[in-house]
């Protein structure tokens, strides 16, 4: 469970922003989306390789 201590006189929006940031770091929403449908390990690996190739191409195009 995520606990966010709120100080006296602290703005509620700021505390909410801290909560959202902490919640996103846990990766709960990302894991829920991944578990909605099963993906074979080979497919996961293939998408990771495609992503790495894409990022590398972007970095190379920035260097030029």
N, CA, C and O atoms as a Tripos MOL2 file, in Angstrom:
@<TRIPOS>MOLECULE
protein
  256   255    64     0     0
PROTEIN
NO_CHARGES

@<TRIPOS>ATOM
      1 N           0.8420   -1.1750    0.0000 N.3       1 UNK1
      2 CA          0.0000    0.0000    0.0000 C.3       1 UNK1
      3 C           0.8900    1.2430    0.0000 C.2       1 UNK1
      4 O           1.9030    1.3000    0.6970 O.2       1 UNK1
      5 N           0.4990    2.2130   -0.7800 N.am      2 UNK2
      6 CA          1.2800    3.4460   -0.9060 C.3       2 UNK2
      7 C           0.8190    4.4300    0.1620 C.2       2 UNK2
      8 O          -0.3720    4.7140    0.2900 O.2       2 UNK2
      9 N           1.7690    4.9400    0.9170 N.am      3 UNK3
     10 CA          1.4700    5.9100    1.9660 C.3       3 UNK3
     11 C           2.1510    7.2220    1.6160 C.2       3 UNK3
     12 O           3.3590    7.2660    1.3840 O.2       3 UNK3
     13 N           1.3610    8.2900    1.5810 N.am      4 UNK4
     14 CA          1.8870    9.6190    1.2970 C.3       4 UNK4
     15 C           1.6120   10.4940    2.5270 C.2       4 UNK4
     16 O           0.4640   10.8700    2.7680 O.2       4 UNK4
     17 N           2.6450   10.8190    3.3010 N.am      5 UNK5
     18 CA          2.4080   11.7050    4.4430 C.3       5 UNK5
     19 C           2.1450   13.1430    3.9780 C.2       5 UNK5
     20 O           2.9380   13.7200    3.2340 O.2       5 UNK5
     21 N           1.0380   13.7020    4.4200 N.am      6 UNK6
     22 CA          0.6720   15.0690    4.0420 C.3       6 UNK6
     23 C           0.9830   15.9800    5.2300 C.2       6 UNK6
     24 O           0.4920   15.7660    6.3380 O.2       6 UNK6
     25 N           1.7980   16.9850    4.9810 N.am      7 UNK7
     26 CA          2.1940   17.9150    6.0360 C.3       7 UNK7
     27 C           1.0950   18.9430    6.2670 C.2       7 UNK7
     28 O           0.2570   19.1750    5.3960 O.2       7 UNK7
     29 N           1.1050   19.5520    7.4360 N.am      8 UNK8
     30 CA          0.1170   20.5870    7.7410 C.3       8 UNK8
     31 C           0.2980   21.7660    6.8000 C.2       8 UNK8
     32 O           1.4060   22.2720    6.6200 O.2       8 UNK8
     33 N          -0.8010   22.1940    6.2070 N.am      9 UNK9
     34 CA         -0.7760   23.3370    5.3160 C.3       9 UNK9
     35 C          -0.2910   23.0110    3.9110 C.2       9 UNK9
     36 O          -0.1430   23.9070    3.0800 O.2       9 UNK9
     37 N          -0.0400   21.7140    3.6380 N.am     10 UNK10
     38 CA          0.4190   21.3440    2.3000 C.3      10 UNK10
     39 C          -0.7660   21.3110    1.3360 C.2      10 UNK10
     40 O          -1.8640   20.8810    1.6890 O.2      10 UNK10
     41 N          -0.5230   21.7640    0.1460 N.am     11 UNK11
     42 CA         -1.5490   21.7920   -0.8830 C.3      11 UNK11
     43 C          -1.9420   20.3610   -1.2610 C.2      11 UNK11
     44 O          -1.0720   19.5110   -1.4540 O.2      11 UNK11
     45 N          -3.2460   20.0920   -1.3670 N.am     12 UNK12
     46 CA         -3.7160   18.7480   -1.6810 C.3      12 UNK12
     47 C          -3.3120   18.3330   -3.0940 C.2      12 UNK12
     48 O          -3.0760   17.1520   -3.3490 O.2      12 UNK12
     49 N          -3.2320   19.2950   -4.0120 N.am     13 UNK13
     50 CA         -2.8230   18.9720   -5.3700 C.3      13 UNK13
     51 C          -1.3840   18.4600   -5.4060 C.2      13 UNK13
     52 O          -1.0620   17.5430   -6.1620 O.2      13 UNK13
     53 N          -0.5310   19.0530   -4.5920 N.am     14 UNK14
     54 CA          0.8700   18.6230   -4.5390 C.3      14 UNK14
     55 C           0.9810   17.2070   -3.9690 C.2      14 UNK14
     56 O           1.7680   16.3950   -4.4540 O.2      14 UNK14
     57 N           0.1880   16.9200   -2.9390 N.am     15 UNK15
     58 CA          0.2020   15.5750   -2.3590 C.3      15 UNK15
     59 C          -0.3400   14.5600   -3.3610 C.2      15 UNK15
     60 O           0.1720   13.4450   -3.4560 O.2      15 UNK15
     61 N          -1.3640   14.9420   -4.1000 N.am     16 UNK16
     62 CA         -1.9290   14.0560   -5.1070 C.3      16 UNK16
     63 C          -0.9190   13.7870   -6.2210 C.2      16 UNK16
     64 O          -0.8270   12.6720   -6.7330 O.2      16 UNK16
     65 N          -0.1690   14.8130   -6.5860 N.am     17 UNK17
     66 CA          0.8540   14.6680   -7.6160 C.3      17 UNK17
     67 C           1.9440   13.7060   -7.1460 C.2      17 UNK17
     68 O           2.4230   12.8850   -7.9280 O.2      17 UNK17
     69 N           2.3380   13.8000   -5.8720 N.am     18 UNK18
     70 CA          3.3320   12.8790   -5.3110 C.3      18 UNK18
     71 C           2.8030   11.4460   -5.3190 C.2      18 UNK18
     72 O           3.5360   10.5020   -5.6140 O.2      18 UNK18
     73 N           1.5150   11.3000   -4.9900 N.am     19 UNK19
     74 CA          0.8980    9.9740   -4.9880 C.3      19 UNK19
     75 C           0.9060    9.3690   -6.3810 C.2      19 UNK19
     76 O           1.2630    8.2040   -6.5580 O.2      19 UNK19
     77 N           0.5090   10.1670   -7.3760 N.am     20 UNK20
     78 CA          0.4530    9.6650   -8.7500 C.3      20 UNK20
     79 C           1.8340    9.2430   -9.2310 C.2      20 UNK20
     80 O           1.9810    8.2150   -9.8920 O.2      20 UNK20
     81 N           2.8480   10.0400   -8.8960 N.am     21 UNK21
     82 CA          4.2190    9.7320   -9.3120 C.3      21 UNK21
     83 C           4.6900    8.4270   -8.6670 C.2      21 UNK21
     84 O           5.3050    7.5850   -9.3210 O.2      21 UNK21
     85 N           4.3910    8.2720   -7.3710 N.am     22 UNK22
     86 CA          4.8020    7.0740   -6.6590 C.3      22 UNK22
     87 C           4.0730    5.8420   -7.1980 C.2      22 UNK22
     88 O           4.6540    4.7640   -7.3220 O.2      22 UNK22
     89 N           2.7810    6.0250   -7.5150 N.am     23 UNK23
     90 CA          1.9760    4.9260   -8.0410 C.3      23 UNK23
     91 C           2.4830    4.4890   -9.4080 C.2      23 UNK23
     92 O           2.5110    3.2950   -9.7080 O.2      23 UNK23
     93 N           2.8800    5.4380  -10.2310 N.am     24 UNK24
     94 CA          3.3710    5.1090  -11.5640 C.3      24 UNK24
     95 C           4.6920    4.3550  -11.4830 C.2      24 UNK24
     96 O           4.9540    3.4830  -12.3110 O.2      24 UNK24
     97 N           5.5280    4.6780  -10.4970 N.am     25 UNK25
     98 CA          6.8080    4.0010  -10.3410 C.3      25 UNK25
     99 C           6.6340    2.5340   -9.9650 C.2      25 UNK25
    100 O           7.5100    1.7170  -10.2480 O.2      25 UNK25
    101 N           5.5060    2.1860   -9.3270 N.am     26 UNK26
    102 CA          5.2800    0.7900   -8.9580 C.3      26 UNK26
    103 C           5.0310   -0.0670  -10.1890 C.2      26 UNK26
    104 O           5.3290   -1.2620  -10.1800 O.2      26 UNK26
    105 N           4.4860    0.5290  -11.2580 N.am     27 UNK27
    106 CA          4.2450   -0.2020  -12.4930 C.3      27 UNK27
    107 C           3.0020   -1.0600  -12.4560 C.2      27 UNK27
    108 O           2.8870   -2.0060  -13.2350 O.2      27 UNK27
    109 N           2.0660   -0.7570  -11.5730 N.am     28 UNK28
    110 CA          0.8550   -1.5660  -11.4250 C.3      28 UNK28
    111 C          -0.0250   -1.5090  -12.6630 C.2      28 UNK28
    112 O          -0.5250   -2.5420  -13.1090 O.2      28 UNK28
    113 N          -0.2220   -0.3350  -13.2200 N.am     29 UNK29
    114 CA         -1.0890   -0.1870  -14.3940 C.3      29 UNK29
    115 C          -0.4560   -0.8830  -15.5960 C.2      29 UNK29
    116 O          -1.1490   -1.5310  -16.3820 O.2      29 UNK29
    117 N           0.8480   -0.7480  -15.7340 N.am     30 UNK30
    118 CA          1.5470   -1.3730  -16.8520 C.3      30 UNK30
    119 C           1.4180   -2.8950  -16.7800 C.2      30 UNK30
    120 O           1.2030   -3.5570  -17.7950 O.2      30 UNK30
    121 N           1.5480   -3.4360  -15.5820 N.am     31 UNK31
    122 CA          1.4260   -4.8830  -15.4140 C.3      31 UNK31
    123 C           0.0040   -5.3520  -15.6810 C.2      31 UNK31
    124 O          -0.1900   -6.4140  -16.2730 O.2      31 UNK31
    125 N          -0.9890   -4.5850  -15.2590 N.am     32 UNK32
    126 CA         -2.3710   -4.9490  -15.5420 C.3      32 UNK32
    127 C          -2.6330   -5.0190  -17.0390 C.2      32 UNK32
    128 O          -3.2960   -5.9400  -17.5160 O.2      32 UNK32
    129 N          -2.1200   -4.0610  -17.7680 N.am     33 UNK33
    130 CA         -2.3050   -4.0570  -19.2220 C.3      33 UNK33
    131 C          -1.6110   -5.2570  -19.8660 C.2      33 UNK33
    132 O          -2.1330   -5.8470  -20.8110 O.2      33 UNK33
    133 N          -0.4310   -5.6140  -19.3510 N.am     34 UNK34
    134 CA          0.2870   -6.7620  -19.9010 C.3      34 UNK34
    135 C          -0.4470   -8.0690  -19.6280 C.2      34 UNK34
    136 O          -0.3760   -8.9950  -20.4350 O.2      34 UNK34
    137 N          -1.1420   -8.1560  -18.5140 N.am     35 UNK35
    138 CA         -1.8210   -9.3880  -18.1360 C.3      35 UNK35
    139 C          -3.1950   -9.5510  -18.7780 C.2      35 UNK35
    140 O          -3.8160  -10.6040  -18.6320 O.2      35 UNK35
    141 N          -3.6770   -8.5460  -19.4770 N.am     36 UNK36
    142 CA         -4.9940   -8.6520  -20.1010 C.3      36 UNK36
    143 C          -5.0150   -9.7470  -21.1510 C.2      36 UNK36
    144 O          -6.0230  -10.4380  -21.2990 O.2      36 UNK36
    145 N          -3.9350   -9.9160  -21.8750 N.am     37 UNK37
    146 CA         -3.8580  -10.9500  -22.9040 C.3      37 UNK37
    147 C          -2.4750  -11.5780  -22.8390 C.2      37 UNK37
    148 O          -1.4710  -10.8820  -22.6920 O.2      37 UNK37
    149 N          -2.4350  -12.8960  -22.9510 N.am     38 UNK38
    150 CA         -1.1580  -13.6070  -22.8900 C.3      38 UNK38
    151 C          -0.3750  -13.3960  -24.1730 C.2      38 UNK38
    152 O          -0.9210  -13.4500  -25.2750 O.2      38 UNK38
    153 N           0.9080  -13.1550  -24.0040 N.am     39 UNK39
    154 CA          1.8120  -13.0220  -25.1390 C.3      39 UNK39
    155 C           2.9290  -14.0450  -24.9870 C.2      39 UNK39
    156 O           3.5210  -14.1850  -23.9170 O.2      39 UNK39
    157 N           3.2010  -14.7480  -26.0620 N.am     40 UNK40
    158 CA          4.2540  -15.7510  -26.0150 C.3      40 UNK40
    159 C           5.6070  -15.0740  -25.7900 C.2      40 UNK40
    160 O           5.8320  -13.9590  -26.2600 O.2      40 UNK40
    161 N           6.5040  -15.7480  -25.0740 N.am     41 UNK41
    162 CA          7.8230  -15.1600  -24.8280 C.3      41 UNK41
    163 C           8.5660  -14.8010  -26.1110 C.2      41 UNK41
    164 O           9.2960  -13.8110  -26.1440 O.2      41 UNK41
    165 N           8.3890  -15.5930  -27.1650 N.am     42 UNK42
    166 CA          9.0740  -15.2890  -28.4240 C.3      42 UNK42
    167 C           8.5560  -13.9890  -29.0260 C.2      42 UNK42
    168 O           9.3230  -13.2330  -29.6220 O.2      42 UNK42
    169 N           7.2630  -13.7260  -28.8750 N.am     43 UNK43
    170 CA          6.6810  -12.4860  -29.3970 C.3      43 UNK43
    171 C           7.1850  -11.2970  -28.5870 C.2      43 UNK43
    172 O           7.4860  -10.2410  -29.1420 O.2      43 UNK43
    173 N           7.2720  -11.4740  -27.2840 N.am     44 UNK44
    174 CA          7.7800  -10.3990  -26.4100 C.3      44 UNK44
    175 C           9.2120  -10.0580  -26.8040 C.2      44 UNK44
    176 O           9.5680   -8.8860  -26.9250 O.2      44 UNK44
    177 N          10.0310  -11.0920  -27.0030 N.am     45 UNK45
    178 CA         11.4240  -10.8770  -27.3920 C.3      45 UNK45
    179 C          11.5220  -10.1530  -28.7270 C.2      45 UNK45
    180 O          12.3340   -9.2440  -28.8970 O.2      45 UNK45
    181 N          10.6820  -10.5700  -29.6740 N.am     46 UNK46
    182 CA         10.6940   -9.9560  -31.0040 C.3      46 UNK46
    183 C          10.3480   -8.4750  -30.9300 C.2      46 UNK46
    184 O          10.9890   -7.6550  -31.5860 O.2      46 UNK46
    185 N           9.3310   -8.1250  -30.1320 N.am     47 UNK47
    186 CA          8.9530   -6.7080  -30.0180 C.3      47 UNK47
    187 C          10.0560   -5.8990  -29.3300 C.2      47 UNK47
    188 O          10.2880   -4.7430  -29.6860 O.2      47 UNK47
    189 N          10.7360   -6.4980  -28.3470 N.am     48 UNK48
    190 CA         11.8360   -5.7980  -27.6810 C.3      48 UNK48
    191 C          12.9780   -5.5250  -28.6620 C.2      48 UNK48
    192 O          13.5820   -4.4520  -28.6390 O.2      48 UNK48
    193 N          13.2660   -6.4990  -29.5210 N.am     49 UNK49
    194 CA         14.3360   -6.3220  -30.5080 C.3      49 UNK49
    195 C          13.9610   -5.2360  -31.5080 C.2      49 UNK49
    196 O          14.7940   -4.4040  -31.8670 O.2      49 UNK49
    197 N          12.6950   -5.2410  -31.9640 N.am     50 UNK50
    198 CA         12.2380   -4.1980  -32.8870 C.3      50 UNK50
    199 C          12.3240   -2.8170  -32.2520 C.2      50 UNK50
    200 O          12.7060   -1.8450  -32.9040 O.2      50 UNK50
    201 N          11.9680   -2.7420  -30.9820 N.am     51 UNK51
    202 CA         12.0220   -1.4680  -30.2620 C.3      51 UNK51
    203 C          13.4670   -0.9860  -30.1570 C.2      51 UNK51
    204 O          13.7460    0.1960  -30.3590 O.2      51 UNK51
    205 N          14.3890   -1.9030  -29.8400 N.am     52 UNK52
    206 CA         15.8000   -1.5410  -29.7140 C.3      52 UNK52
    207 C          16.3580   -1.0640  -31.0470 C.2      52 UNK52
    208 O          17.1380   -0.1120  -31.0900 O.2      52 UNK52
    209 N          15.9630   -1.7200  -32.1380 N.am     53 UNK53
    210 CA         16.4260   -1.3070  -33.4640 C.3      53 UNK53
    211 C          15.9120    0.0920  -33.7880 C.2      53 UNK53
    212 O          16.6500    0.9280  -34.3090 O.2      53 UNK53
    213 N          14.6490    0.3380  -33.4790 N.am     54 UNK54
    214 CA         14.0470    1.6530  -33.7380 C.3      54 UNK54
    215 C          14.7620    2.7520  -32.9600 C.2      54 UNK54
    216 O          15.0750    3.8060  -33.5130 O.2      54 UNK54
    217 N          15.0170    2.5090  -31.6940 N.am     55 UNK55
    218 CA         15.6860    3.5080  -30.8480 C.3      55 UNK55
    219 C          17.1060    3.7560  -31.3540 C.2      55 UNK55
    220 O          17.5700    4.8960  -31.3800 O.2      55 UNK55
    221 N          17.7940    2.6840  -31.7570 N.am     56 UNK56
    222 CA         19.1530    2.8440  -32.2640 C.3      56 UNK56
    223 C          19.1690    3.6680  -33.5430 C.2      56 UNK56
    224 O          20.0560    4.4990  -33.7380 O.2      56 UNK56
    225 N          18.1940    3.4430  -34.4150 N.am     57 UNK57
    226 CA         18.1070    4.2200  -35.6460 C.3      57 UNK57
    227 C          17.8340    5.6940  -35.3430 C.2      57 UNK57
    228 O          18.3850    6.5770  -36.0000 O.2      57 UNK57
    229 N          16.9980    5.9560  -34.3640 N.am     58 UNK58
    230 CA         16.7300    7.3420  -33.9770 C.3      58 UNK58
    231 C          17.9960    8.0260  -33.4780 C.2      58 UNK58
    232 O          18.2790    9.1690  -33.8380 O.2      58 UNK58
    233 N          18.7570    7.3140  -32.6430 N.am     59 UNK59
    234 CA         19.9750    7.8800  -32.0940 C.3      59 UNK59
    235 C          21.0170    8.1330  -33.1930 C.2      59 UNK59
    236 O          21.7320    9.1340  -33.1660 O.2      59 UNK59
    237 N          21.0890    7.2170  -34.1490 N.am     60 UNK60
    238 CA         22.0450    7.4020  -35.2430 C.3      60 UNK60
    239 C          21.6570    8.5800  -36.1150 C.2      60 UNK60
    240 O          22.5260    9.3100  -36.5920 O.2      60 UNK60
    241 N          20.3490    8.7780  -36.3340 N.am     61 UNK61
    242 CA         19.9100    9.8990  -37.1720 C.3      61 UNK61
    243 C          20.1560   11.2390  -36.4740 C.2      61 UNK61
    244 O          20.3610   12.2520  -37.1410 O.2      61 UNK61
    245 N          20.1370   11.2530  -35.1340 N.am     62 UNK62
    246 CA         20.4340   12.4750  -34.3960 C.3      62 UNK62
    247 C          21.9120   12.8200  -34.4810 C.2      62 UNK62
    248 O          22.2760   13.9960  -34.4870 O.2      62 UNK62
    249 N          22.7660   11.8050  -34.5470 N.am     63 UNK63
    250 CA         24.2180   12.0360  -34.6060 C.3      63 UNK63
    251 C          24.6410   12.6540  -35.9280 C.2      63 UNK63
    252 O          25.6180   13.4010  -35.9780 O.2      63 UNK63
    253 N          23.9310   12.3590  -36.9760 N.am     64 UNK64
    254 CA         24.3190   12.8390  -38.3130 C.3      64 UNK64
    255 C          24.0860   14.3130  -38.4660 C.2      64 UNK64
    256 O          24.3580   14.8740  -39.5280 O.2      64 UNK64
@<TRIPOS>BOND
     1     1     2 1
     2     2     3 1
     3     3     4 2
     4     3     5 am
     5     5     6 1
     6     6     7 1
     7     7     8 2
     8     7     9 am
     9     9    10 1
    10    10    11 1
    11    11    12 2
    12    11    13 am
    13    13    14 1
    14    14    15 1
    15    15    16 2
    16    15    17 am
    17    17    18 1
    18    18    19 1
    19    19    20 2
    20    19    21 am
    21    21    22 1
    22    22    23 1
    23    23    24 2
    24    23    25 am
    25    25    26 1
    26    26    27 1
    27    27    28 2
    28    27    29 am
    29    29    30 1
    30    30    31 1
    31    31    32 2
    32    31    33 am
    33    33    34 1
    34    34    35 1
    35    35    36 2
    36    35    37 am
    37    37    38 1
    38    38    39 1
    39    39    40 2
    40    39    41 am
    41    41    42 1
    42    42    43 1
    43    43    44 2
    44    43    45 am
    45    45    46 1
    46    46    47 1
    47    47    48 2
    48    47    49 am
    49    49    50 1
    50    50    51 1
    51    51    52 2
    52    51    53 am
    53    53    54 1
    54    54    55 1
    55    55    56 2
    56    55    57 am
    57    57    58 1
    58    58    59 1
    59    59    60 2
    60    59    61 am
    61    61    62 1
    62    62    63 1
    63    63    64 2
    64    63    65 am
    65    65    66 1
    66    66    67 1
    67    67    68 2
    68    67    69 am
    69    69    70 1
    70    70    71 1
    71    71    72 2
    72    71    73 am
    73    73    74 1
    74    74    75 1
    75    75    76 2
    76    75    77 am
    77    77    78 1
    78    78    79 1
    79    79    80 2
    80    79    81 am
    81    81    82 1
    82    82    83 1
    83    83    84 2
    84    83    85 am
    85    85    86 1
    86    86    87 1
    87    87    88 2
    88    87    89 am
    89    89    90 1
    90    90    91 1
    91    91    92 2
    92    91    93 am
    93    93    94 1
    94    94    95 1
    95    95    96 2
    96    95    97 am
    97    97    98 1
    98    98    99 1
    99    99   100 2
   100    99   101 am
   101   101   102 1
   102   102   103 1
   103   103   104 2
   104   103   105 am
   105   105   106 1
   106   106   107 1
   107   107   108 2
   108   107   109 am
   109   109   110 1
   110   110   111 1
   111   111   112 2
   112   111   113 am
   113   113   114 1
   114   114   115 1
   115   115   116 2
   116   115   117 am
   117   117   118 1
   118   118   119 1
   119   119   120 2
   120   119   121 am
   121   121   122 1
   122   122   123 1
   123   123   124 2
   124   123   125 am
   125   125   126 1
   126   126   127 1
   127   127   128 2
   128   127   129 am
   129   129   130 1
   130   130   131 1
   131   131   132 2
   132   131   133 am
   133   133   134 1
   134   134   135 1
   135   135   136 2
   136   135   137 am
   137   137   138 1
   138   138   139 1
   139   139   140 2
   140   139   141 am
   141   141   142 1
   142   142   143 1
   143   143   144 2
   144   143   145 am
   145   145   146 1
   146   146   147 1
   147   147   148 2
   148   147   149 am
   149   149   150 1
   150   150   151 1
   151   151   152 2
   152   151   153 am
   153   153   154 1
   154   154   155 1
   155   155   156 2
   156   155   157 am
   157   157   158 1
   158   158   159 1
   159   159   160 2
   160   159   161 am
   161   161   162 1
   162   162   163 1
   163   163   164 2
   164   163   165 am
   165   165   166 1
   166   166   167 1
   167   167   168 2
   168   167   169 am
   169   169   170 1
   170   170   171 1
   171   171   172 2
   172   171   173 am
   173   173   174 1
   174   174   175 1
   175   175   176 2
   176   175   177 am
   177   177   178 1
   178   178   179 1
   179   179   180 2
   180   179   181 am
   181   181   182 1
   182   182   183 1
   183   183   184 2
   184   183   185 am
   185   185   186 1
   186   186   187 1
   187   187   188 2
   188   187   189 am
   189   189   190 1
   190   190   191 1
   191   191   192 2
   192   191   193 am
   193   193   194 1
   194   194   195 1
   195   195   196 2
   196   195   197 am
   197   197   198 1
   198   198   199 1
   199   199   200 2
   200   199   201 am
   201   201   202 1
   202   202   203 1
   203   203   204 2
   204   203   205 am
   205   205   206 1
   206   206   207 1
   207   207   208 2
   208   207   209 am
   209   209   210 1
   210   210   211 1
   211   211   212 2
   212   211   213 am
   213   213   214 1
   214   214   215 1
   215   215   216 2
   216   215   217 am
   217   217   218 1
   218   218   219 1
   219   219   220 2
   220   219   221 am
   221   221   222 1
   222   222   223 1
   223   223   224 2
   224   223   225 am
   225   225   226 1
   226   226   227 1
   227   227   228 2
   228   227   229 am
   229   229   230 1
   230   230   231 1
   231   231   232 2
   232   231   233 am
   233   233   234 1
   234   234   235 1
   235   235   236 2
   236   235   237 am
   237   237   238 1
   238   238   239 1
   239   239   240 2
   240   239   241 am
   241   241   242 1
   242   242   243 1
   243   243   244 2
   244   243   245 am
   245   245   246 1
   246   246   247 1
   247   247   248 2
   248   247   249 am
   249   249   250 1
   250   250   251 1
   251   251   252 2
   252   251   253 am
   253   253   254 1
   254   254   255 1
   255   255   256 2
@<TRIPOS>SUBSTRUCTURE
     1 UNK1         2 RESIDUE 1 A UNK
     2 UNK2         6 RESIDUE 1 A UNK
     3 UNK3        10 RESIDUE 1 A UNK
     4 UNK4        14 RESIDUE 1 A UNK
     5 UNK5        18 RESIDUE 1 A UNK
     6 UNK6        22 RESIDUE 1 A UNK
     7 UNK7        26 RESIDUE 1 A UNK
     8 UNK8        30 RESIDUE 1 A UNK
     9 UNK9        34 RESIDUE 1 A UNK
    10 UNK10       38 RESIDUE 1 A UNK
    11 UNK11       42 RESIDUE 1 A UNK
    12 UNK12       46 RESIDUE 1 A UNK
    13 UNK13       50 RESIDUE 1 A UNK
    14 UNK14       54 RESIDUE 1 A UNK
    15 UNK15       58 RESIDUE 1 A UNK
    16 UNK16       62 RESIDUE 1 A UNK
    17 UNK17       66 RESIDUE 1 A UNK
    18 UNK18       70 RESIDUE 1 A UNK
    19 UNK19       74 RESIDUE 1 A UNK
    20 UNK20       78 RESIDUE 1 A UNK
    21 UNK21       82 RESIDUE 1 A UNK
    22 UNK22       86 RESIDUE 1 A UNK
    23 UNK23       90 RESIDUE 1 A UNK
    24 UNK24       94 RESIDUE 1 A UNK
    25 UNK25       98 RESIDUE 1 A UNK
    26 UNK26      102 RESIDUE 1 A UNK
    27 UNK27      106 RESIDUE 1 A UNK
    28 UNK28      110 RESIDUE 1 A UNK
    29 UNK29      114 RESIDUE 1 A UNK
    30 UNK30      118 RESIDUE 1 A UNK
    31 UNK31      122 RESIDUE 1 A UNK
    32 UNK32      126 RESIDUE 1 A UNK
    33 UNK33      130 RESIDUE 1 A UNK
    34 UNK34      134 RESIDUE 1 A UNK
    35 UNK35      138 RESIDUE 1 A UNK
    36 UNK36      142 RESIDUE 1 A UNK
    37 UNK37      146 RESIDUE 1 A UNK
    38 UNK38      150 RESIDUE 1 A UNK
    39 UNK39      154 RESIDUE 1 A UNK
    40 UNK40      158 RESIDUE 1 A UNK
    41 UNK41      162 RESIDUE 1 A UNK
    42 UNK42      166 RESIDUE 1 A UNK
    43 UNK43      170 RESIDUE 1 A UNK
    44 UNK44      174 RESIDUE 1 A UNK
    45 UNK45      178 RESIDUE 1 A UNK
    46 UNK46      182 RESIDUE 1 A UNK
    47 UNK47      186 RESIDUE 1 A UNK
    48 UNK48      190 RESIDUE 1 A UNK
    49 UNK49      194 RESIDUE 1 A UNK
    50 UNK50      198 RESIDUE 1 A UNK
    51 UNK51      202 RESIDUE 1 A UNK
    52 UNK52      206 RESIDUE 1 A UNK
    53 UNK53      210 RESIDUE 1 A UNK
    54 UNK54      214 RESIDUE 1 A UNK
    55 UNK55      218 RESIDUE 1 A UNK
    56 UNK56      222 RESIDUE 1 A UNK
    57 UNK57      226 RESIDUE 1 A UNK
    58 UNK58      230 RESIDUE 1 A UNK
    59 UNK59      234 RESIDUE 1 A UNK
    60 UNK60      238 RESIDUE 1 A UNK
    61 UNK61      242 RESIDUE 1 A UNK
    62 UNK62      246 RESIDUE 1 A UNK
    63 UNK63      250 RESIDUE 1 A UNK
    64 UNK64      254 RESIDUE 1 A UNK
